[in-house]
Each structure stands twice: as structure tokens, then as C-alpha cells.
């Protein structure tokens, strides 16, 4: 029996990388974010969708052409990203 956990979404390396990029660099357009975290942006897009669904990211859609999507961290997402950054520091010791 597989046990689902709220942490399971973060088991994917791209998910943690997305959170860390947004923590460090702030909100950015979805296409730029996906290009920054992976060469194959389809996987990154799927991970962004999963993080949006988990309530860790926000998405603001432009109302004017070209329609663009700006991605940012929710407060919960920021807290999780800060913990991931702290884990990274510990592992580098």
C-alpha cells in the first residue's frame, strides 16, 4: 500500500529547484521559470502545475496580449522554500 504524504510532491528534484529559484529571484514569467529549471520544459510545466495545485505557488494571468502567466510563491510556498534552502545549506557542510 502506497502512503501519500504532503511531502511527496517535493520528492521531485524540479519541484525543489522551482521553489528555490522563486525564493532567490522572485516572481517570474512561467516560460522563463521553466527554462531556468529544466532543458525539457514540459516536465517543468507539469511540476509547476502540481505546485500550484498544492497551494505552494500563485499564478497571475495577464489580461492583455500576449497572454502571459507570472508565477510566484504563496506564503506557504515561501516557508517551504526557506526550509529547502536550509536543508541545502546543511548538506553542503
C-alpha positions as CSV (number, residue, x, y, z in Angstrom):
1,X,0.0,0.0,0.0
2,X,1.4,3.4,-1.0
3,X,1.1,6.1,1.6
4,X,0.6,9.6,0.2
5,X,2.2,12.4,2.1
6,X,2.0,16.2,1.6
7,X,5.8,16.0,1.2
8,X,5.6,13.6,-1.8
9,X,5.3,16.5,-4.2
10,X,8.7,17.7,-3.1
11,X,10.3,14.4,-3.8
12,X,10.8,15.6,-7.4
13,X,14.0,17.5,-7.8
14,X,12.4,20.0,-10.2
15,X,9.8,20.9,-7.5
16,X,12.5,21.9,-5.1
17,X,14.5,23.7,-7.8
18,X,11.4,25.7,-8.8
19,X,10.8,26.8,-5.2
20,X,14.4,27.8,-4.7
21,X,14.6,29.8,-7.9
22,X,11.4,31.7,-7.0
23,X,12.7,32.3,-3.4
24,X,16.0,33.7,-4.7
25,X,14.8,35.6,-7.8
26,X,11.2,36.4,-7.0
27,X,8.2,36.1,-9.3
28,X,8.8,35.5,-13.0
29,X,7.0,34.5,-16.1
30,X,6.1,30.8,-16.3
31,X,8.1,30.3,-19.5
32,X,11.2,31.9,-18.1
33,X,10.9,29.8,-14.9
34,X,10.5,26.6,-16.8
35,X,13.5,27.4,-19.0
36,X,15.6,28.2,-15.9
37,X,15.0,24.9,-14.1
38,X,15.0,22.3,-16.9
39,X,16.0,21.8,-20.5
40,X,12.8,19.9,-21.3
41,X,10.2,22.5,-20.2
42,X,7.3,20.1,-20.4
43,X,8.4,18.4,-17.2
44,X,8.9,21.7,-15.5
45,X,5.4,22.9,-16.6
46,X,3.9,19.7,-15.1
47,X,5.8,20.3,-11.9
48,X,4.6,24.0,-11.7
49,X,1.0,22.8,-12.2
50,X,1.5,20.3,-9.3
51,X,2.9,23.0,-7.1
52,X,0.0,25.3,-8.0
53,X,-2.4,22.6,-7.0
54,X,-0.6,22.0,-3.8
55,X,-1.0,25.7,-2.9
56,X,2.7,26.5,-2.9
57,X,2.6,28.8,-6.0
58,X,0.4,31.6,-7.3
59,X,-0.3,32.3,-11.0
60,X,-1.3,35.7,-12.3
61,X,-2.5,35.7,-15.9
62,X,-2.0,38.9,-17.9
63,X,-5.3,40.3,-19.3
64,X,-3.6,41.8,-22.3
65,X,-1.9,40.2,-25.3
66,X,0.4,38.4,-25.3
67,X,-1.3,36.5,-22.5
68,X,1.5,35.6,-20.1
69,X,1.5,33.8,-16.7
70,X,3.5,35.1,-13.8
71,X,4.4,32.6,-11.1
72,X,5.2,33.4,-7.5
73,X,5.4,31.8,-4.1
74,X,2.4,31.7,-1.7
75,X,3.2,32.3,1.9
76,X,3.2,28.6,2.5
77,X,5.4,28.1,-0.6
78,X,7.9,30.7,0.8
79,X,8.1,28.9,4.1
80,X,8.7,25.5,2.4
81,X,11.3,27.0,0.0
82,X,13.1,28.5,3.0
83,X,13.2,25.1,4.6
84,X,14.5,23.5,1.4
85,X,17.2,26.2,1.2
86,X,18.2,25.5,4.8
87,X,18.4,21.7,4.0
88,X,20.7,22.6,1.1
89,X,23.0,24.6,3.4
90,X,23.2,21.7,5.9
91,X,24.0,19.2,3.2
92,X,26.8,21.5,1.9
93,X,28.5,21.5,5.3
